[in-house]
Each structure stands twice: as C-alpha cells, then as structure tokens.
C-alpha cells in the first residue's frame, strides 16, 4: 500500500489533518510527482490556510519532531515550521511569502487553492495548484527549472486553474514574472 517513507509520513499527516478539519494541500516536489512532472520527491511541503495554521502546527508537534523555524531568505512566510516524521523532512507553511526586488509576494492559500487530490491508501490527499507553484518557483532562482517544467506541462496538458494565475497577478510580482504569466494566459486560455 505505502511503498516508501515519504508516503507513510504523508499518510500519517493526512489522517490527522483530515480528522481535525485542517484546510491544507501538498505542494513542492510531491505535487510535481503527483502530476508526473518529476520522478521522485524527497521531502514534503505542506501548505495550510492561515485559519488552520495553529491547529496544524499543534498536530505536527504531536506527530513528529519540529519547532517553529525562521524561514530563510528569500522566504518570509507568516508561519513556518520544520518537522521530521518517519525520516522525512516536512515543511509546514501558512502565509507563504517570498521576497523579491520589487517587494513581497504572498501566495494565497485557501480552499480555492486546492486543485485536485491523489489517492494514498484509503485517503484522498489534497493537492495545491500547479498554477500557484508555477508563480512561486519563478520567484525562487534556485527552483527556476521547476517553473520551466510546470510551464512545459501546461503547454501539453493546458491550465487546470487559470483563475489562480489571474489571482496571482493581483499580488506584488516582479515585472518579468507578471509578463510571463500574462503571456501564458494569452497562449492557453
């Protein structure tokens, strides 16, 4: 059923979060793996709504080792904690923010941000949107290649949630990111 430690950790978290009514979604490399954009994931990036942040942190402390941490530049998220569960590193993020030369972009995460699910055992794991991560990865130079991979995926499969790209354009974005998003929207909508 659960073939690796990452999926076992995700299953434990999903069970606890679902029971507690946490608004959350998987992002990062595990999201890309779910969409078959990458072949593997080594850690978990979990987004939670601001409303669910404190409850989610409390549950993560019960499940694993971890404390509230300071996000490292360029990240300046409102809530950020790192945990280790079943040998897997887990970042819990609410109010996901990234600083850039023209200001700070905050990725909105709420129930509208969940763009699908992936089955894991008998649970449905909520996935944050590729569109949101497309924007986020453009703002983080070390992950720019992931933005390219997502854009290639969009070119082949289309945009599932163009509304989230329009929502992102309401935030503080560098001009080059704004232009790239607008160009993609023109091409694919």
N, C-alpha and C positions, 0 to 999 in steps of 0.2 A: 504494500500500500504506500508507505512513505519510505522512499529509497535512500534518502540522504539526510544528513543532519540539518541542512537548511530547511527542507520541507518539514522535518519533525518540529523544529523551532517555530516555523510559521504556523503549523497546525496548532501547537500549544497556545500561541498568541491569539490566533483566530478564534479558538474555542473560548478563551477568556474574554476577548473583546466583544464577541457576538453576544455572549451571555450578559455582559454589562451594558449593552446598547451603545457601544462606542461608535462614533462615525469615523471610519478610517479607510485607508486604502494602501495597497502595496505600490511602491514606486521603484525608481532606480533600476539596477540590473535585473532584479527578479521580475519587474514589469516587462522589461525588454525580452527576457526569456519567455514569459507567458505569450508574447506576440511573435516568438521565434525570430527575433531580431539579433539576438546573441545566443551563443551555445551554452553558456553557463553563468551562474551567479554565485558569488562568494559570501555576500552579506545581505542584510535586509535594511531597506529604507522604508519606514512606515510613516505615512502622513496621517495626522488626526486633526479633527476640527478644533478650533480654539475652545469651543464649548466642552469638548471631551478631553482636553489636554491633561487636566489634573487627575481625572479618573484613570486615564490610560497610563500615566506615569506611576500611579499607585499600583496598578495591576502588573506593570513591568517590573517593579521592585519586588513584588511577591513572586514573580516567575523566575527572575534572573538577577544577576549582579549588575549594578549600574547606578549611577548617580546623575543628577543634573550636571551637564557639562557646558562649558563655553564653546560655542561654535567657532571654528577657525575661519579667519578671513578667506574669501570674501563673504562667507555666510554670517548672517546676523539674525537668525531666527528668533522668534519671540519665546519659544520653548524648545529646548534641545536636550536630549539625554542619550547616553550611550549605554548599551547593555550587552551582556554576553549570556547566551542561552544555548545550551546543548552544543557548546563550542562555536557558536555562530555570533558574529558581531551584528548588533541590531541598533540602528539609529531611530529614535522616536522624535518626530518633528511636528510642531504646530506653529503656524505663522511663519512658514518657510520664506525667508528673505535672503536676497543676495545683493551685496553692494557692488556698484559699478561706477564708472567715471561720471555718469550723469545723475546718480542718485541711488536709491534703494528700490529694488523690485520685490514686491510681495506676491507670491503665488497664492491665490485664493484657493482654499480647500474647504469644501462643504459637500453636501450630498450630491449636488450637481456635478462635482468633480469626478465622481465615480463613473467610469465608462464601461464597465463590464465586470465579469467575475471569471475565475478559473477554479475548477473543481480540485479539491485536495482532500482525499479521503471522502468523508461524508459531509464536508463543509464547502460552501462557496466562498472563495476568497475575493473580496472587493479589490478591484484594480483602479488606481488613479489613472488619469487620462494620458495617453501618449502626447496629446497636444500640449498639455501643461509641461511635461518633461522636455518636449521639443524646445520650448521657450527657456526653461531653466538651464538646460545643457548649453545653450548658446551663450549664457551669461557666465559660464564657468569654463575658462580656456582649457583646463586640463581634461574636460569632458566634451570638447567641441566635436570630436569624432562621433560621439553618440548622437549629437544633433544631426549630423550627416546621415547616420544610419536610419534614424527615425524619418528624416525627410525622404530618403530612398524608399522606405516602407510606405509612406504616404503616396509617393509617385506611383507605386504599384497597386496599392490597396485603397487609396482615397482617404479622405479625412472622415473619421467617425464623428468628431465633435468640433466642427468649425466654430460653433458658438463660444467654445472656450478660448479659441485664438482671438476672437473679437473681444472677449472679456479681458484677455491678457493685454491687448492693445490699450485698454483703459489705464493700465499701470504705468509706472515710471520705467521706461525702457530706453536703452541706447538707440540712436537713430538707425544704425546698421541692423540691429535686431528687428526693429519696427518695420523697416523696409523689406527684410527677408520674410517676415510673417505676412505682410501685405501682399508680396509677390506670390507666395504660396497660396494664399486665399484666392487671388485672381485666377491662378492656374487651375485650382482644384474645386472651385465652387461655381 
